[in-house]
Amino acid sequence: MQCLSLSFTFIRSLSVGLKGLRKLISLDLEFTKLKSIDGIGTSLPNLQVLKLFGSHVDIDARSIEELQILEHLKIFTGNVKDALILESIQRVERLASCVQCLLIYKMSAEVVTLNTVAMGGLRELYINYSKISEIKIDWKSKEKEDLPSPCFKHLSSIAILALKGSKELSWLLFAPNLKHLHVEDSESIEEIINKEKGMSISNVHPPDMMVPFQKLQFLSLKDL
């Protein structure tokens, strides 16, 4: 067998058995009770796909160090609850570019910035039980000299649950290919798109941002 792919449901820690699977290229640990990925960088050096979304692993500084060791990593899903850690992930553009599904939860911050260049591969974004006054979009890149796209081109699904502090979600204009949007139990939100903010964004960005939600197929707004 040239390569292996494994999926687990009840795993709590990376066992000794996994350390022998150096040819493993795909590891699905989503929604498991796993709490740490210590040693994964050296134990599974050929890993290309790592899924931690919904697990008990919160990405921290140590996790970022482990993930940077995975030179072949192409797809990553995970959870983050610290705003500074989210910034750190986006500063490591090789790692950030692998992020396809991200859960931001129990995060408390005045401002959270999402970089459309660093996380250009983002497909699904979940923001749960967080207190964030403002979400900003940045499209600057240290590695790319040409003018990058200001949008999340691949972001198609966003779910927001119990978000406090934010009065509007005008940053959604930076997801022109959004197909699914669910916003629930977020009483501070007064508008999805603020007209003035929306116009100021649309006036300085590509035409596909002029009209929001052109590709939207599913919209759910509850308890706002």
C-alpha positions, 0 to 999 in steps of 0.5 A: 500500500502506497498511502493510507487514509484514516477516519476516527470518531472516538479517538482522544489522543494520537496513539502509539499505533498512529506513529508507525503510519509514516505513509499516511496522507489523510487523517480525519479527526473531525468531531472526535474528543482528541485534545492534542496533536503533539508529535503529529509533525514528526510522526506523520510527515507525509500528511496532506489532509488533516481534519480537526473541525469540531474536535476538542483540539483548539489551535494554539501556538504549539499546534501551529508549530506542529502544523508547520512541520507538515510540509505536504499539508494541503487541506486543513479544517480546525477550530480557534478561540483566541484572536491572537492565534487566528492572526498567527495562523494567517501570518503563516501563509503556507498554513493559512492557504490550507484552511478550508473549513474554520470554526471560530468559537468562544472568541472575545475580541473588539476586532477580528481581521480575516485575510482573503489572500492568506486564507484564499482556500476557505470554503466554510466559516462558522462563528459560534458563541463569540463576542466580536464588535467588528469583523474586518477584511484584509487582502494585503499579502507579504508574499504576492506583489501583484494586486490580489483579489479582495474576496474569498473566491471559494467561500460558499457557506457561512453560519453564525450562531450566538454572536454578540457585539456586531451590529452588522455583517457588511463584511459578507460582501467579500464572499460573492460566491456565498451559497448558504448563509445562516445567522441565529441567536445574535440579538445585537445584529441590526442589519446584514448589510449596512447600506452606507458601508456596503456602498463604500465597499462596492465603490472601491472593489470589483463589480461582482461586489456591487450586488450582494448574495447573487449566488445565494441559495439558502438563507436562514435568519433566526432570533435576531 
